[in-house]
Amino acid sequence: KDPLSDLILLPIAERKDPTKLMFDGVCKSVSAQQLLECGILDKPTFNQLMKGEKTVTEISVDKKDVLKGTEPIAGLSVGPLGKMSLSEAK
């Protein structure tokens, strides 16, 4: 309550800038806005991030394969001949 006007004051939620919420990518950081525009983040998840219902860390865990990639390929399986490295396969 405001002591001067006797009005009830409600807190204003801080508006987050989606271009400043950054995710660590493979080569560089990318913003929540960029992830939304390229379809990695869906609109409901993006809205949860903007409202503070989800964090960048939580979403990063869910989108780890897209943001960081998967394990590198170290070799090939060549059927009955066995395995060989990528350099041997050339």
N, CA, C and O atoms as a printed pandas DataFrame, in Angstrom:
     atom_number atom_name residue_name chain_id  residue_number  x_coord  y_coord  z_coord
0              1         N          LYS        A               1    0.830   -1.182    0.000
1              2        CA          LYS        A               1    0.000    0.000    0.000
2              3         C          LYS        A               1    0.877    1.248    0.000
3              4         O          LYS        A               1    1.878    1.326    0.712
4              5         N          ASP        A               2    0.484    2.200   -0.799
5              6        CA          ASP        A               2    1.207    3.456   -0.838
6              7         C          ASP        A               2    0.738    4.315    0.328
7              8         O          ASP        A               2   -0.459    4.575    0.453
8              9         N          PRO        A               3    1.656    4.761    1.188
9             10        CA          PRO        A               3    1.243    5.530    2.364
10            11         C          PRO        A               3    0.627    6.894    2.036
11            12         O          PRO        A               3   -0.197    7.397    2.800
12            13         N          LEU        A               4    1.013    7.489    0.921
13            14        CA          LEU        A               4    0.490    8.811    0.580
14            15         C          LEU        A               4   -0.898    8.753   -0.057
15            16         O          LEU        A               4   -1.781    9.535    0.292
16            17         N          SER        A               5   -1.083    7.822   -0.992
17            18        CA          SER        A               5   -2.356    7.769   -1.719
18            19         C          SER        A               5   -3.304    6.701   -1.188
19            20         O          SER        A               5   -4.483    6.683   -1.538
20            21         N          ASP        A               6   -2.796    5.826   -0.356
21            22        CA          ASP        A               6   -3.570    4.720    0.201
22            23         C          ASP        A               6   -3.994    3.718   -0.882
23            24         O          ASP        A               6   -4.929    2.942   -0.684
24            25         N          LEU        A               7   -3.296    3.742   -2.028
25            26        CA          LEU        A               7   -3.568    2.793   -3.110
26            27         C          LEU        A               7   -2.725    1.530   -2.922
27            28         O          LEU        A               7   -1.617    1.575   -2.387
28            29         N          ILE        A               8   -3.271    0.424   -3.369
29            30        CA          ILE        A               8   -2.525   -0.824   -3.320
30            31         C          ILE        A               8   -1.621   -0.877   -4.548
31            32         O          ILE        A               8   -2.089   -0.734   -5.677
32            33         N          LEU        A               9   -0.344   -1.080   -4.324
33            34        CA          LEU        A               9    0.630   -1.132   -5.407
34            35         C          LEU        A               9    0.955   -2.588   -5.726
35            36         O          LEU        A               9    1.227   -3.383   -4.826
36            37         N          LEU        A              10    0.925   -2.925   -6.993
37            38        CA          LEU        A              10    1.258   -4.272   -7.433
38            39         C          LEU        A              10    2.633   -4.255   -8.090
39            40         O          LEU        A              10    2.978   -3.302   -8.788
40            41         N          PRO        A              11    3.414   -5.303   -7.868
41            42        CA          PRO        A              11    4.740   -5.332   -8.505
42            43         C          PRO        A              11    4.609   -5.507  -10.018
43            44         O          PRO        A              11    3.700   -6.180  -10.504
44            45         N          ILE        A              12    5.516   -4.903  -10.735
45            46        CA          ILE        A              12    5.547   -5.025  -12.191
46            47         C          ILE        A              12    6.625   -6.044  -12.533
47            48         O          ILE        A              12    7.778   -5.908  -12.122
48            49         N          ALA        A              13    6.242   -7.050  -13.280
49            50        CA          ALA        A              13    7.207   -8.071  -13.684
50            51         C          ALA        A              13    8.224   -7.452  -14.631
51            52         O          ALA        A              13    7.878   -6.697  -15.539
52            53         N          GLU        A              14    9.469   -7.785  -14.400
53            54        CA          GLU        A              14   10.533   -7.271  -15.254
54            55         C          GLU        A              14   10.408   -7.880  -16.646
55            56         O          GLU        A              14   10.323   -9.099  -16.791
56            57         N          ARG        A              15   10.399   -7.042  -17.649
57            58        CA          ARG        A              15   10.280   -7.512  -19.036
58            59         C          ARG        A              15   11.661   -7.947  -19.503
59            60         O          ARG        A              15   12.626   -7.186  -19.433
60            61         N          LYS        A              16   11.737   -9.165  -19.974
61            62        CA          LYS        A              16   13.015   -9.690  -20.441
62            63         C          LYS        A              16   13.159   -9.438  -21.932
63            64         O          LYS        A              16   12.196   -9.533  -22.692
64            65         N          ASP        A              17   14.365   -9.120  -22.327
65            66        CA          ASP        A              17   14.669   -8.887  -23.735
66            67         C          ASP        A              17   15.151  -10.204  -24.349
67            68         O          ASP        A              17   16.221  -10.693  -23.985
68            69         N          PRO        A              18   14.373  -10.790  -25.282
69            70        CA          PRO        A              18   14.754  -12.085  -25.847
70            71         C          PRO        A              18   16.051  -12.056  -26.653
71            72         O          PRO        A              18   16.633  -13.105  -26.929
72            73         N          THR        A              19   16.502  -10.865  -27.029
73            74        CA          THR        A              19   17.767  -10.784  -27.761
74            75         C          THR        A              19   18.956  -10.795  -26.809
75            76         O          THR        A              19   20.102  -10.909  -27.244
76            77         N          LYS        A              20   18.685  -10.674  -25.496
77            78        CA          LYS        A              20   19.766  -10.660  -24.511
78            79         C          LYS        A              20   19.817  -11.927  -23.668
79            80         O          LYS        A              20   20.741  -12.104  -22.875
80            81         N          LEU        A              21   18.829  -12.815  -23.832
81            82        CA          LEU        A              21   18.862  -14.114  -23.157
82            83         C          LEU        A              21   19.670  -15.050  -24.046
83            84         O          LEU        A              21   19.186  -15.497  -25.086
84            85         N          MET        A              22   20.896  -15.343  -23.641
85            86        CA          MET        A              22   21.830  -16.045  -24.511
86            87         C          MET        A              22   22.027  -17.506  -24.116
87            88         O          MET        A              22   22.062  -17.860  -22.938
88            89         N          PHE        A              23   22.152  -18.337  -25.147
89            90        CA          PHE        A              23   22.420  -19.760  -25.002
90            91         C          PHE        A              23   23.789  -20.042  -25.605
91            92         O          PHE        A              23   24.147  -19.456  -26.627
92            93         N          ASP        A              24   24.561  -20.936  -24.983
93            94        CA          ASP        A              24   25.861  -21.326  -25.533
94            95         C          ASP        A              24   25.650  -22.326  -26.656
95            96         O          ASP        A              24   25.074  -23.395  -26.451
96            97         N          GLY        A              25   26.120  -21.971  -27.840
97            98        CA          GLY        A              25   26.028  -22.863  -28.986
98            99         C          GLY        A              25   27.358  -23.549  -29.250
99           100         O          GLY        A              25   28.293  -23.404  -28.463
100          101         N          VAL        A              26   27.457  -24.285  -30.330
101          102        CA          VAL        A              26   28.683  -25.001  -30.673
102          103         C          VAL        A              26   29.824  -24.018  -30.908
103          104         O          VAL        A              26   30.901  -24.171  -30.332
104          105         N          CYS        A              27   29.601  -23.028  -31.734
105          106        CA          CYS        A              27   30.656  -22.077  -32.089
106          107         C          CYS        A              27   30.518  -20.729  -31.392
107          108         O          CYS        A              27   31.519  -20.084  -31.080
108          109         N          LYS        A              28   29.285  -20.303  -31.148
109          110        CA          LYS        A              28   29.075  -18.996  -30.534
110          111         C          LYS        A              28   27.754  -18.992  -29.779
111          112         O          LYS        A              28   26.961  -19.926  -29.889
112          113         N          SER        A              29   27.531  -17.946  -29.024
113          114        CA          SER        A              29   26.275  -17.807  -28.285
114          115         C          SER        A              29   25.162  -17.372  -29.227
115          116         O          SER        A              29   25.392  -16.632  -30.183
116          117         N          VAL        A              30   23.956  -17.842  -28.941
117          118        CA          VAL        A              30   22.783  -17.456  -29.723
118          119         C          VAL        A              30   21.689  -16.998  -28.770
119          120         O          VAL        A              30   21.601  -17.477  -27.639
120          121         N          SER        A              31   20.859  -16.074  -29.227
121          122        CA          SER        A              31   19.808  -15.517  -28.374
122          123         C          SER        A              31   18.542  -16.367  -28.428
123          124         O          SER        A              31   18.345  -17.161  -29.347
124          125         N          ALA        A              32   17.701  -16.180  -27.431
125          126        CA          ALA        A              32   16.401  -16.858  -27.408
126          127         C          ALA        A              32   15.591  -16.467  -28.641
127          128         O          ALA        A              32   14.881  -17.298  -29.208
128          129         N          GLN        A              33   15.694  -15.222  -29.050
129          130        CA          GLN        A              33   14.972  -14.750  -30.235
130          131         C          GLN        A              33   15.422  -15.507  -31.483
131          132         O          GLN        A              33   14.593  -15.900  -32.304
132          133         N          GLN        A              34   16.729  -15.713  -31.628
133          134        CA          GLN        A              34   17.250  -16.449  -32.781
134          135         C          GLN        A              34   16.774  -17.902  -32.764
135          136         O          GLN        A              34   16.437  -18.462  -33.807
136          137         N          LEU        A              35   16.748  -18.509  -31.574
137          138        CA          LEU        A              35   16.294  -19.899  -31.463
138          139         C          LEU        A              35   14.817  -20.025  -31.806
139          140         O          LEU        A              35   14.398  -21.023  -32.393
140          141         N          LEU        A              36   14.029  -19.022  -31.445
141          142        CA          LEU        A              36   12.607  -19.019  -31.800
142          143         C          LEU        A              36   12.444  -18.884  -33.314
143          144         O          LEU        A              36   11.671  -19.619  -33.927
144          145         N          GLU        A              37   13.171  -17.948  -33.907
145          146        CA          GLU        A              37   13.045  -17.676  -35.342
146          147         C          GLU        A              37   13.447  -18.870  -36.210
147          148         O          GLU        A              37   12.886  -19.067  -37.288
148          149         N          CYS        A              38   14.410  -19.664  -35.751
149          150        CA          CYS        A              38   14.834  -20.811  -36.571
150          151         C          CYS        A              38   14.125  -22.103  -36.179
151          152         O          CYS        A              38   14.434  -23.167  -36.716
152          153         N          GLY        A              39   13.175  -22.018  -35.247
153          154        CA          GLY        A              39   12.339  -23.170  -34.924
154          155         C          GLY        A              39   12.887  -24.111  -33.865
155          156         O          GLY        A              39   12.288  -25.156  -33.610
156          157         N          ILE        A              40   14.001  -23.773  -33.245
157          158        CA          ILE        A              40   14.546  -24.628  -32.183
158          159         C          ILE        A              40   13.716  -24.484  -30.916
159          160         O          ILE        A              40   13.449  -25.470  -30.229
160          161         N          LEU        A              41   13.309  -23.261  -30.606
161          162        CA          LEU        A              41   12.392  -23.032  -29.484
162          163         C          LEU        A              41   10.984  -22.885  -30.033
163          164         O          LEU        A              41   10.756  -22.155  -30.997
164          165         N          ASP        A              42   10.043  -23.584  -29.413
165          166        CA          ASP        A              42    8.645  -23.382  -29.808
166          167         C          ASP        A              42    8.082  -22.195  -29.022
167          168         O          ASP        A              42    8.659  -21.776  -28.018
168          169         N          LYS        A              43    6.973  -21.671  -29.479
169          170        CA          LYS        A              43    6.386  -20.467  -28.879
170          171         C          LYS        A              43    6.034  -20.666  -27.395
171          172         O          LYS        A              43    6.316  -19.778  -26.589
172          173         N          PRO        A              44    5.418  -21.815  -27.001
173          174        CA          PRO        A              44    5.105  -21.994  -25.573
174          175         C          PRO        A              44    6.354  -21.978  -24.683
175          176         O          PRO        A              44    6.337  -21.378  -23.608
176          177         N          THR        A              45    7.431  -22.630  -25.121
177          178        CA          THR        A              45    8.677  -22.638  -24.341
178          179         C          THR        A              45    9.273  -21.239  -24.290
179          180         O          THR        A              45    9.747  -20.799  -23.243
180          181         N          PHE        A              46    9.248  -20.547  -25.412
181          182        CA          PHE        A              46    9.747  -19.168  -25.474
182          183         C          PHE        A              46    8.978  -18.284  -24.489
183          184         O          PHE        A              46    9.574  -17.486  -23.766
184          185         N          ASN        A              47    7.647  -18.433  -24.468
185          186        CA          ASN        A              47    6.822  -17.642  -23.547
186          187         C          ASN        A              47    7.132  -17.974  -22.094
187          188         O          ASN        A              47    7.159  -17.081  -21.247
188          189         N          GLN        A              48    7.370  -19.260  -21.795
189          190        CA          GLN        A              48    7.732  -19.645  -20.429
190          191         C          GLN        A              48    9.054  -19.000  -20.030
191          192         O          GLN        A              48    9.218  -18.581  -18.885
192          193         N          LEU        A              49    9.982  -18.920  -20.949
193          194        CA          LEU        A              49   11.266  -18.269  -20.695
194          195         C          LEU        A              49   11.064  -16.780  -20.419
195          196         O          LEU        A              49   11.651  -16.230  -19.488
196          197         N          MET        A              50   10.238  -16.138  -21.227
197          198        CA          MET        A              50    9.985  -14.710  -21.058
198          199         C          MET        A              50    9.284  -14.398  -19.732
199          200         O          MET        A              50    9.524  -13.350  -19.133
200          201         N          LYS        A              51    8.422  -15.307  -19.277
201          202        CA          LYS        A              51    7.690  -15.103  -18.022
202          203         C          LYS        A              51    8.498  -15.512  -16.800
203          204         O          LYS        A              51    8.066  -15.291  -15.669
204          205         N          GLY        A              52    9.658  -16.103  -17.016
205          206        CA          GLY        A              52   10.476  -16.559  -15.901
206          207         C          GLY        A              52   10.064  -17.914  -15.355
207          208         O          GLY        A              52   10.539  -18.327  -14.296
208          209         N          GLU        A              53    9.182  -18.614  -16.068
209          210        CA          GLU        A              53    8.741  -19.940  -15.627
210          211         C          GLU        A              53    9.795  -20.998  -15.931
211          212         O          GLU        A              53    9.834  -22.041  -15.277
212          213         N          LYS        A              54   10.645  -20.739  -16.914
213          214        CA          LYS        A              54   11.771  -21.613  -17.248
214          215         C          LYS        A              54   13.013  -20.744  -17.353
215          216         O          LYS        A              54   12.932  -19.554  -17.658
216          217         N          THR        A              55   14.167  -21.357  -17.096
217          218        CA          THR        A              55   15.432  -20.626  -17.179
218          219         C          THR        A              55   16.200  -21.036  -18.436
219          220         O          THR        A              55   15.902  -22.049  -19.068
220          221         N          VAL        A              56   17.191  -20.225  -18.773
221          222        CA          VAL        A              56   18.069  -20.544  -19.900
222          223         C          VAL        A              56   18.739  -21.896  -19.651
223          224         O          VAL        A              56   18.885  -22.699  -20.573
224          225         N          THR        A              57   19.147  -22.147  -18.400
225          226        CA          THR        A              57   19.808  -23.410  -18.058
226          227         C          THR        A              57   18.891  -24.604  -18.293
227          228         O          THR        A              57   19.315  -25.606  -18.868
228          229         N          GLU        A              58   17.640  -24.509  -17.854
229          230        CA          GLU        A              58   16.686  -25.608  -18.038
230          231         C          GLU        A              58   16.461  -25.905  -19.520
231          232         O          GLU        A              58   16.445  -27.064  -19.934
232          233         N          ILE        A              59   16.292  -24.866  -20.299
233          234        CA          ILE        A              59   16.051  -25.051  -21.729
234          235         C          ILE        A              59   17.312  -25.567  -22.421
235          236         O          ILE        A              59   17.227  -26.374  -23.346
236          237         N          SER        A              60   18.479  -25.103  -21.976
237          238        CA          SER        A              60   19.743  -25.579  -22.551
238          239         C          SER        A              60   19.900  -27.085  -22.377
239          240         O          SER        A              60   20.397  -27.768  -23.273
240          241         N          VAL        A              61   19.477  -27.603  -21.224
241          242        CA          VAL        A              61   19.547  -29.047  -20.984
242          243         C          VAL        A              61   18.626  -29.780  -21.961
243          244         O          VAL        A              61   19.006  -30.799  -22.539
244          245         N          ASP        A              62   17.407  -29.250  -22.140
245          246        CA          ASP        A              62   16.446  -29.872  -23.064
246          247         C          ASP        A              62   16.920  -29.826  -24.517
247          248         O          ASP        A              62   16.643  -30.743  -25.289
248          249         N          LYS        A              63   17.625  -28.775  -24.886
249          250        CA          LYS        A              63   18.045  -28.564  -26.282
250          251         C          LYS        A              63   19.538  -28.820  -26.484
251          252         O          LYS        A              63   20.133  -28.315  -27.436
252          253         N          LYS        A              64   20.144  -29.608  -25.585
253          254        CA          LYS        A              64   21.589  -29.829  -25.621
254          255         C          LYS        A              64   22.078  -30.355  -26.970
255          256         O          LYS        A              64   23.082  -29.871  -27.492
256          257         N          ASP        A              65   21.380  -31.340  -27.541
257          258        CA          ASP        A              65   21.816  -31.912  -28.819
258          259         C          ASP        A              65   21.857  -30.868  -29.928
259          260         O          ASP        A              65   22.747  -30.894  -30.778
260          261         N          VAL        A              66   20.900  -29.956  -29.920
261          262        CA          VAL        A              66   20.841  -28.926  -30.962
262          263         C          VAL        A              66   21.895  -27.846  -30.706
263          264         O          VAL        A              66   22.548  -27.380  -31.640
264          265         N          LEU        A              67   22.059  -27.449  -29.440
265          266        CA          LEU        A              67   22.983  -26.367  -29.110
266          267         C          LEU        A              67   24.449  -26.804  -29.131
267          268         O          LEU        A              67   25.314  -26.062  -29.595
268          269         N          LYS        A              68   24.721  -27.995  -28.633
269          270        CA          LYS        A              68   26.106  -28.454  -28.492
270          271         C          LYS        A              68   26.487  -29.569  -29.449
271          272         O          LYS        A              68   27.668  -29.886  -29.593
272          273         N          GLY        A              69   25.499  -30.170  -30.105
273          274        CA          GLY        A              69   25.782  -31.282  -31.003
274          275         C          GLY        A              69   25.852  -32.594  -30.241
275          276         O          GLY        A              69   25.663  -32.635  -29.025
276          277         N          THR        A              70   26.123  -33.651  -30.965
277          278        CA          THR        A              70   26.246  -34.972  -30.361
278          279         C          THR        A              70   27.710  -35.382  -30.371
279          280         O          THR        A              70   28.569  -34.636  -30.842
280          281         N          GLU        A              71   27.982  -36.541  -29.862
281          282        CA          GLU        A              71   29.358  -37.035  -29.812
282          283         C          GLU        A              71   29.927  -37.137  -31.227
283          284         O          GLU        A              71   29.196  -37.448  -32.168
284          285         N          PRO        A              72   31.225  -36.878  -31.383
285          286        CA          PRO        A              72   31.832  -36.984  -32.715
286          287         C          PRO        A              72   31.902  -38.435  -33.184
287          288         O          PRO        A              72   31.928  -39.362  -32.374
288          289         N          ILE        A              73   31.933  -38.612  -34.484
289          290        CA          ILE        A              73   32.091  -39.941  -35.072
290          291         C          ILE        A              73   33.590  -40.233  -35.129
291          292         O          ILE        A              73   34.352  -39.451  -35.698
292          293         N          ALA        A              74   34.017  -41.352  -34.543
293          294        CA          ALA        A              74   35.441  -41.667  -34.491
294          295         C          ALA        A              74   35.848  -42.716  -35.515
295          296         O          ALA        A              74   37.036  -42.868  -35.799
296          297         N          GLY        A              75   34.904  -43.430  -36.065
297          298        CA          GLY        A              75   35.256  -44.470  -37.021
298          299         C          GLY        A              75   34.029  -44.983  -37.738
299          300         O          GLY        A              75   32.928  -44.463  -37.556
300          301         N          LEU        A              76   34.218  -45.995  -38.545
301          302        CA          LEU        A              76   33.135  -46.574  -39.329
302          303         C          LEU        A              76   33.070  -48.074  -39.085
303          304         O          LEU        A              76   34.086  -48.726  -38.848
304          305         N          SER        A              77   31.873  -48.598  -39.146
305          306        CA          SER        A              77   31.697  -50.043  -39.131
306          307         C          SER        A              77   31.563  -50.477  -40.581
307          308         O          SER        A              77   30.702  -49.979  -41.306
308          309         N          VAL        A              78   32.411  -51.401  -41.003
309          310        CA          VAL        A              78   32.425  -51.798  -42.410
310          311         C          VAL        A              78   32.020  -53.260  -42.590
311          312         O          VAL        A              78   32.626  -53.996  -43.369
312          313         N          GLY        A              79   30.999  -53.658  -41.864
313          314        CA          GLY        A              79   30.464  -55.010  -41.999
314          315         C          GLY        A              79   31.442  -56.062  -41.522
315          316         O          GLY        A              79   32.055  -55.906  -40.465
316          317         N          PRO        A              80   31.599  -57.152  -42.298
317          318        CA          PRO        A              80   32.441  -58.269  -41.855
318          319         C          PRO        A              80   33.928  -57.910  -41.775
319          320         O          PRO        A              80   34.705  -58.626  -41.144
320          321         N          LEU        A              81   34.320  -56.813  -42.407
321          322        CA          LEU        A              81   35.729  -56.408  -42.359
322          323         C          LEU        A              81   36.105  -55.768  -41.030
323          324         O          LEU        A              81   37.290  -55.622  -40.728
324          325         N          GLY        A              82   35.128  -55.390  -40.243
325          326        CA          GLY        A              82   35.412  -54.790  -38.944
326          327         C          GLY        A              82   35.272  -53.290  -38.953
327          328         O          GLY        A              82   34.452  -52.725  -39.677
328          329         N          LYS        A              83   36.092  -52.651  -38.131
329          330        CA          LYS        A              83   36.023  -51.195  -37.979
330          331         C          LYS        A              83   37.273  -50.560  -38.557
331          332         O          LYS        A              83   38.333  -51.183  -38.613
332          333         N          MET        A              84   37.139  -49.311  -38.988
333          334        CA          MET        A              84   38.303  -48.551  -39.425
334          335         C          MET        A              84   38.101  -47.088  -39.063
335          336         O          MET        A              84   36.968  -46.623  -38.934
336          337         N          SER        A              85   39.190  -46.373  -38.902
337          338        CA          SER        A              85   39.106  -44.950  -38.579
338          339         C          SER        A              85   38.674  -44.170  -39.813
339          340         O          SER        A              85   38.695  -44.692  -40.928
340          341         N          LEU        A              86   38.287  -42.929  -39.607
341          342        CA          LEU        A              86   37.895  -42.088  -40.745
342          343         C          LEU        A              86   39.071  -41.852  -41.685
343          344         O          LEU        A              86   38.892  -41.798  -42.901
344          345         N          SER        A              87   40.272  -41.711  -41.130
345          346        CA          SER        A              87   41.432  -41.478  -41.999
346          347         C          SER        A              87   41.744  -42.715  -42.852
347          348         O          SER        A              87   42.206  -42.579  -43.985
348          349         N          GLU        A              88   41.496  -43.923  -42.316
349          350        CA          GLU        A              88   41.700  -45.147  -43.099
350          351         C          GLU        A              88   40.642  -45.294  -44.192
351          352         O          GLU        A              88   40.904  -45.896  -45.233
352          353         N          ALA        A              89   39.448  -44.746  -43.957
353          354        CA          ALA        A              89   38.328  -44.909  -44.886
354          355         C          ALA        A              89   38.464  -44.069  -46.144
355          356         O          ALA        A              89   37.747  -44.313  -47.115
356          357         N          LYS        A              90   39.351  -43.095  -46.161
357          358        CA          LYS        A              90   39.455  -42.226  -47.335
358          359         C          LYS        A              90   40.010  -42.984  -48.475
359          360         O          LYS        A              90   40.177  -42.430  -49.561
